[in-house]
Amino acid sequence: MGKLAGRGLPPRLGSAPTRFAPVQSENKSRTVMRREVSPHRKLYSTARWQKLSLKVRVAANFRCEMCSKLALGKGQSVTDHKIPHRGDPALFWDELNLQCLCKGCHDKTKQREEAAGLHG
């Protein structure tokens, strides 16, 4: 180990924080890009959606429709569209088209099914 000390090797972790800094700005531009490509995404931040979303999750007692897991806690439950709305306001606001899912089922199982064309 003594032989390596005098060779002037640059520290490997010295630049790590600067390498990761662009990732945060890339995430922001991805979010902005998604809103530009899909203008209906702004509906998710409206008070009307927040109220409807909570109503659906409360009616389901915060139980996931797919796995029956109790999904209490901030961010643990998601209000999901059974049939993807793809910007259709009628499907977006249709309470009968909404279900409560745990974050795991929504982010993994449901997305995989939609990608395979099993919904809508």
N, CA, C and O of each residue as an XYZ file, in Angstrom:
480
protein
N       0.824     -1.190      0.000
C       0.000      0.000      0.000
C       0.864      1.247      0.000
O       0.466      2.276     -0.547
N       2.030      1.169      0.601
C       2.931      2.307      0.647
C       3.377      2.750     -0.728
O       3.685      3.928     -0.909
N       3.427      1.871     -1.694
C       3.873      2.203     -3.037
C       2.892      3.129     -3.756
O       3.310      3.924     -4.598
N       1.607      3.046     -3.447
C       0.605      3.868     -4.125
C       0.533      5.292     -3.578
O       0.076      6.198     -4.276
N       0.970      5.495     -2.367
C       0.800      6.783     -1.710
C       1.501      7.907     -2.450
O       0.977      9.020     -2.493
N       2.657      7.663     -3.028
C       3.398      8.746     -3.643
C       3.111      8.939     -5.116
O       3.808      9.733     -5.748
N       2.157      8.284     -5.697
C       1.943      8.348     -7.148
C       1.023      9.499     -7.569
O       0.850      9.737     -8.764
N       0.453     10.190     -6.643
C      -0.391     11.333     -6.995
C      -1.706     10.958     -7.657
O      -2.184     11.672     -8.538
N      -2.287      9.856     -7.244
C      -3.566      9.442     -7.801
C      -4.665     10.385     -7.326
O      -4.708     10.735     -6.147
N      -5.549     10.800     -8.222
C      -6.629     11.704     -7.801
C      -7.627     10.951     -6.921
O      -7.859      9.757     -7.109
N      -8.213     11.665     -5.961
C      -9.218     11.013     -5.107
C     -10.430     10.620     -5.948
O     -10.881     11.397     -6.790
N     -10.949      9.441     -5.728
C     -12.066      8.929     -6.529
C     -13.406      9.573     -6.182
O     -14.262      9.727     -7.053
N     -13.591      9.944     -4.936
C     -14.891     10.475     -4.521
C     -14.928     11.999     -4.503
O     -15.956     12.583     -4.160
N     -13.855     12.637     -4.856
C     -13.802     14.093     -4.805
C     -14.828     14.769     -5.698
O     -15.316     15.848     -5.361
N     -15.163     14.169     -6.813
C     -16.085     14.815     -7.750
C     -17.506     14.249     -7.676
O     -18.361     14.648     -8.466
N     -17.769     13.354     -6.770
C     -19.078     12.697     -6.709
C     -20.247     13.669     -6.575
O     -21.219     13.532     -7.318
N     -20.202     14.648     -5.661
C     -21.370     15.529     -5.543
C     -21.685     16.289     -6.835
O     -22.857     16.478     -7.161
N     -20.669     16.726     -7.569
C     -20.952     17.465     -8.796
C     -21.501     16.542     -9.875
O     -22.272     16.987    -10.725
N     -21.121     15.269     -9.861
C     -21.671     14.336    -10.829
C     -23.169     14.150    -10.643
O     -23.902     14.013    -11.622
N     -23.631     14.143     -9.397
C     -25.033     13.888     -9.105
C     -25.893     15.134     -9.225
O     -27.116     15.020     -9.316
N     -25.307     16.300     -9.229
C     -26.079     17.538     -9.288
C     -26.964     17.623    -10.531
O     -28.119     18.030    -10.402
N     -26.485     17.260    -11.738
C     -27.353     17.377    -12.914
C     -28.580     16.483    -12.869
O     -29.577     16.780    -13.527
N     -28.531     15.402    -12.113
C     -29.672     14.491    -12.046
C     -30.897     15.221    -11.516
O     -32.003     15.011    -12.015
N     -30.721     16.072    -10.514
C     -31.858     16.811     -9.966
C     -32.461     17.729    -11.023
O     -33.683     17.793    -11.155
N     -31.624     18.441    -11.778
C     -32.172     19.338    -12.789
C     -32.793     18.546    -13.939
O     -33.757     19.004    -14.554
N     -32.244     17.345    -14.241
C     -32.839     16.501    -15.271
C     -34.234     16.058    -14.850
O     -35.138     15.998    -15.683
N     -34.423     15.743    -13.557
C     -35.749     15.358    -13.066
C     -36.738     16.500    -13.250
O     -37.883     16.269    -13.637
N     -36.319     17.701    -12.982
C     -37.213     18.842    -13.155
C     -37.573     19.015    -14.617
O     -38.742     19.225    -14.940
N     -36.608     18.933    -15.496
C     -36.932     19.121    -16.902
C     -37.791     17.966    -17.425
O     -38.590     18.162    -18.340
N     -37.637     16.772    -16.861
C     -38.491     15.646    -17.251
C     -39.934     15.929    -16.848
O     -40.858     15.670    -17.618
N     -40.127     16.458    -15.646
C     -41.466     16.798    -15.181
C     -42.079     17.873    -16.074
O     -43.235     17.766    -16.484
N     -41.310     18.893    -16.367
C     -41.793     19.976    -17.229
C     -42.131     19.418    -18.601
O     -43.162     19.765    -19.177
N     -41.267     18.554    -19.128
C     -41.496     17.969    -20.443
C     -42.782     17.135    -20.459
O     -43.563     17.211    -21.408
N     -42.999     16.337    -19.402
C     -44.200     15.503    -19.342
C     -45.451     16.368    -19.334
O     -46.454     16.008    -19.951
N     -45.407     17.501    -18.645
C     -46.578     18.392    -18.610
C     -46.816     19.048    -19.966
O     -47.958     19.288    -20.358
N     -45.730     19.335    -20.677
C     -45.884     19.938    -21.994
C     -46.445     18.933    -22.996
O     -47.289     19.279    -23.822
N     -45.974     17.686    -22.923
C     -46.429     16.646    -23.834
C     -47.853     16.219    -23.499
O     -48.644     15.941    -24.400
N     -48.183     16.167    -22.213
C     -49.504     15.743    -21.748
C     -50.119     16.843    -20.888
O     -50.012     16.793    -19.662
N     -50.757     17.830    -21.501
C     -51.298     18.965    -20.750
C     -52.304     18.566    -19.672
O     -52.479     19.299    -18.698
N     -52.975     17.407    -19.828
C     -53.949     16.967    -18.831
C     -53.303     16.660    -17.481
O     -54.010     16.563    -16.478
N     -51.978     16.507    -17.429
C     -51.300     16.189    -16.168
C     -51.512     17.288    -15.126
O     -51.437     17.025    -13.926
N     -51.773     18.508    -15.573
C     -51.988     19.600    -14.625
C     -53.270     19.400    -13.807
O     -53.431     19.994    -12.741
N     -54.184     18.555    -14.315
C     -55.427     18.294    -13.581
C     -55.156     17.635    -12.227
O     -55.928     17.807    -11.284
N     -54.059     16.881    -12.137
C     -53.732     16.197    -10.886
C     -53.382     17.168     -9.758
O     -53.424     16.789     -8.587
N     -53.044     18.395    -10.086
C     -52.689     19.347     -9.040
C     -53.844     20.289     -8.680
O     -53.651     21.237     -7.920
N     -55.035     20.037     -9.217
C     -56.179     20.895     -8.898
C     -56.829     20.488     -7.577
O     -56.729     19.339     -7.147
N     -57.482     21.432     -6.957
C     -58.195     21.160     -5.704
C     -59.320     20.150     -5.949
O     -59.602     19.308     -5.097
N     -59.952     20.240     -7.105
C     -61.042     19.308     -7.433
C     -60.525     17.869     -7.440
O     -61.169     16.977     -6.889
N     -59.356     17.637     -8.065
C     -58.795     16.282     -8.100
C     -58.399     15.829     -6.693
O     -58.661     14.687     -6.315
N     -57.779     16.702     -5.928
C     -57.345     16.334     -4.578
C     -58.547     15.888     -3.737
O     -58.466     14.908     -2.996
N     -59.651     16.612     -3.859
C     -60.865     16.278     -3.111
C     -61.447     14.940     -3.578
O     -61.807     14.098     -2.756
N     -61.538     14.748     -4.890
C     -62.078     13.503     -5.445
C     -61.180     12.316     -5.094
O     -61.670     11.242     -4.745
N     -59.884     12.514     -5.186
C     -58.923     11.462     -4.874
C     -59.066     11.005     -3.424
O     -59.088      9.807     -3.141
N     -59.160     11.956     -2.524
C     -59.326     11.615     -1.108
C     -60.653     10.897     -0.880
O     -60.714      9.935     -0.114
N     -61.713     11.358     -1.539
C     -63.027     10.723     -1.403
C     -62.967      9.245     -1.807
O     -63.523      8.389     -1.117
N     -62.300      8.950     -2.912
C     -62.174      7.570     -3.407
C     -61.377      6.719     -2.422
O     -61.762      5.589     -2.122
N     -60.274      7.256     -1.924
C     -59.427      6.485     -1.004
C     -60.107      6.263      0.343
O     -59.960      5.198      0.942
N     -60.845      7.254      0.821
C     -61.582      7.104      2.083
C     -62.687      6.060      1.918
O     -62.883      5.216      2.793
N     -63.407      6.118      0.796
C     -64.480      5.149      0.538
C     -63.941      3.718      0.516
O     -64.644      2.776      0.881
N     -62.680      3.565      0.082
C     -62.058      2.239      0.037
C     -61.362      1.903      1.354
O     -60.705      0.868      1.467
N     -61.508      2.783      2.354
C     -60.826      2.620      3.637
C     -59.315      2.458      3.462
O     -58.659      1.748      4.225
N     -58.781      3.128      2.445
C     -57.351      3.116      2.145
C     -56.818      1.700      1.909
O     -55.646      1.422      2.162
N     -57.697      0.799      1.418
C     -57.293     -0.577      1.074
C     -57.061     -0.661     -0.433
O     -57.855     -0.167     -1.233
N     -55.969     -1.291     -0.788
C     -55.615     -1.476     -2.194
C     -56.588     -2.449     -2.843
O     -56.841     -3.530     -2.313
N     -57.130     -2.065     -3.985
C     -58.068     -2.916     -4.727
C     -57.389     -4.155     -5.298
O     -58.063     -5.147     -5.573
N     -56.069     -4.123     -5.483
C     -55.371     -5.254     -6.086
C     -54.880     -6.264     -5.052
O     -55.057     -7.469     -5.230
N     -54.265     -5.780     -3.971
C     -53.652     -6.711     -3.012
C     -54.294     -6.664     -1.631
O     -53.913     -7.435     -0.751
N     -55.254     -5.778     -1.428
C     -55.978     -5.596     -0.161
C     -55.116     -5.060      0.978
O     -55.542     -5.064      2.133
N     -53.922     -4.605      0.665
C     -53.043     -4.023      1.678
C     -53.633     -2.711      2.181
O     -54.169     -1.921      1.404
N     -53.530     -2.489      3.480
C     -53.939     -1.225      4.070
C     -52.841     -0.212      3.782
O     -51.700     -0.397      4.206
N     -53.170      0.844      3.074
C     -52.177      1.815      2.608
C     -52.381      3.154      3.289
O     -52.803      4.125      2.661
N     -52.078      3.198      4.576
C     -52.196      4.433      5.341
C     -50.864      5.167      5.322
O     -49.810      4.562      5.123
N     -50.921      6.439      5.524
C     -49.705      7.240      5.564
C     -49.553      8.046      4.291
O     -50.058      7.675      3.232
N     -48.854      9.144      4.416
C     -48.681     10.047      3.285
C     -47.974      9.327      2.137
O     -46.898      8.756      2.314
N     -48.596      9.364      0.964
C     -48.011      8.780     -0.223
C     -48.118      7.272     -0.332
O     -47.574      6.692     -1.271
N     -48.797      6.618      0.592
C     -48.892      5.164      0.561
C     -50.038      4.664     -0.312
O     -49.998      3.535     -0.802
N     -51.060      5.497     -0.509
C     -52.185      5.112     -1.368
C     -52.266      6.070     -2.556
O     -51.888      7.239     -2.466
N     -52.766      5.544     -3.660
C     -52.862      6.309     -4.903
C     -54.259      6.109     -5.470
O     -54.789      4.998     -5.448
N     -54.857      7.180     -5.978
C     -56.118      7.046     -6.686
C     -55.777      6.784     -8.139
O     -55.114      7.591     -8.791
N     -56.233      5.654     -8.638
C     -55.861      5.188     -9.968
C     -57.073      5.138    -10.881
O     -58.184      4.851    -10.436
N     -56.858      5.415    -12.150
C     -57.902      5.274    -13.164
C     -57.906      3.828    -13.641
O     -56.900      3.334    -14.149
N     -59.034      3.155    -13.479
C     -59.156      1.759    -13.922
C     -58.922      1.665    -15.423
O     -58.131      0.845    -15.891
N     -59.614      2.508    -16.166
C     -59.403      2.620    -17.610
C     -58.584      3.897    -17.803
O     -59.035      4.974    -17.415
N     -57.397      3.801    -18.391
C     -56.577      5.001    -18.593
C     -57.351      6.079    -19.352
O     -57.962      5.806    -20.386
N     -57.319      7.292    -18.833
C     -58.116      8.372    -19.427
C     -57.458      8.974    -20.660
O     -58.161      9.485    -21.532
N     -56.156      8.932    -20.762
C     -55.399      9.459    -21.901
C     -55.875     10.868    -22.311
O     -55.945     11.199    -23.494
N     -56.193     11.672    -21.303
C     -56.596     13.052    -21.534
C     -58.084     13.276    -21.710
O     -58.519     14.420    -21.843
N     -58.875     12.214    -21.716
C     -60.329     12.334    -21.870
C     -60.924     12.820    -20.543
O     -60.891     12.089    -19.553
N     -61.465     14.042    -20.510
C     -61.989     14.588    -19.258
C     -63.114     13.749    -18.651
O     -63.219     13.654    -17.428
N     -63.948     13.146    -19.483
C     -65.053     12.329    -18.966
C     -64.505     11.142    -18.169
O     -64.993     10.846    -17.078
N     -63.494     10.466    -18.712
C     -62.893      9.341    -18.002
C     -62.072      9.813    -16.806
O     -62.026      9.140    -15.776
N     -61.432     10.960    -16.941
C     -60.602     11.478    -15.852
C     -61.433     11.737    -14.597
O     -61.029     11.357    -13.498
N     -62.591     12.380    -14.753
C     -63.401     12.774    -13.606
C     -64.449     11.735    -13.208
O     -65.138     11.931    -12.207
N     -64.593     10.654    -13.944
C     -65.589      9.625    -13.652
C     -65.203      8.861    -12.383
O     -64.239      8.096    -12.370
N     -65.966      9.083    -11.332
C     -65.667      8.456    -10.037
C     -65.734      6.928    -10.112
O     -65.020      6.243     -9.379
N     -66.579      6.393    -10.985
C     -66.684      4.936    -11.134
C     -65.462      4.342    -11.836
O     -65.260      3.128    -11.821
N     -64.661      5.192    -12.440
C     -63.435      4.755    -13.109
C     -62.218      4.854    -12.189
O     -61.088      4.638    -12.627
N     -62.443      5.175    -10.932
C     -61.338      5.371     -9.990
C     -61.299      4.265     -8.948
O     -62.329      3.716     -8.557
N     -60.094      3.954     -8.512
C     -59.900      2.943     -7.474
C     -58.708      3.335     -6.609
O     -57.844      4.107     -7.023
N     -58.685      2.793     -5.419
C     -57.584      3.016     -4.496
C     -56.568      1.879     -4.681
O     -56.926      0.702     -4.629
N     -55.311      2.243     -4.896
C     -54.229      1.261     -4.982
C     -53.117      1.661     -4.022
O     -52.917      2.845     -3.750
N     -52.400      0.672     -3.512
C     -51.202      0.993     -2.739
C     -50.145      1.449     -3.737
O     -50.228      1.135     -4.925
N     -49.174      2.174     -3.264
C     -48.147      2.711     -4.156
C     -47.418      1.598     -4.899
O     -47.095      1.755     -6.077
N     -47.155      0.482     -4.235
C     -46.454     -0.632     -4.867
C     -47.220     -1.197     -6.045
O     -46.650     -1.397     -7.118
N     -48.507     -1.458     -5.859
C     -49.322     -1.999     -6.958
C     -49.455     -0.988     -8.096
O     -49.396     -1.358     -9.269
N     -49.634      0.280     -7.750
C     -49.776      1.306     -8.779
C     -48.499      1.463     -9.588
O     -48.542      1.513    -10.817
N     -47.365      1.542     -8.907
C     -46.110      1.834     -9.590
C     -45.511      0.622    -10.292
O     -44.704      0.779    -11.209
N     -45.885     -0.567     -9.885
C     -45.302     -1.763    -10.500
C     -46.343     -2.543    -11.289
O     -46.315     -2.555    -12.519
N     -47.250     -3.186    -10.592
C     -48.208     -4.092    -11.222
C     -49.063     -3.387    -12.265
O     -49.135     -3.837    -13.408
N     -49.711     -2.293    -11.892
C     -50.627     -1.591    -12.807
C     -49.879     -1.026    -14.009
O     -50.365     -1.117    -15.137
N     -48.713     -0.447    -13.785
C     -47.947      0.119    -14.894
C     -47.497     -0.974    -15.869
O     -47.486     -0.765    -17.082
N     -47.126     -2.135    -15.331
C     -46.722     -3.266    -16.163
C     -47.903     -3.744    -17.005
O     -47.747     -4.046    -18.188
N     -49.087     -3.809    -16.389
C     -50.292     -4.237    -17.112
C     -50.624     -3.253    -18.230
O     -50.953     -3.661    -19.344
N     -50.539     -1.968    -17.936
C     -50.848     -0.957    -18.947
C     -49.844     -1.004    -20.086
O     -50.216     -0.852    -21.249
N     -48.574     -1.216    -19.759
C     -47.546     -1.306    -20.791
C     -47.779     -2.521    -21.697
O     -47.456     -2.489    -22.885
N     -48.335     -3.579    -21.130
C     -48.619     -4.800    -21.897
C     -49.932     -4.680    -22.669
O     -50.293     -5.583    -23.425
N     -50.645     -3.572    -22.482
C     -51.889     -3.360    -23.204
C     -53.091     -4.068    -22.593
O     -54.077     -4.326    -23.284
N     -53.017     -4.382    -21.304
C     -54.116     -5.088    -20.654
C     -55.232     -4.165    -20.202
O     -56.304     -4.641    -19.828
N     -55.007     -2.838    -20.225
C     -56.038     -1.875    -19.822
C     -56.234     -0.886    -20.959
O     -55.276     -0.421    -21.578
N     -57.483     -0.579    -21.214
C     -57.823      0.456    -22.188
C     -57.422      0.097    -23.547
O     -57.640      0.870    -24.480
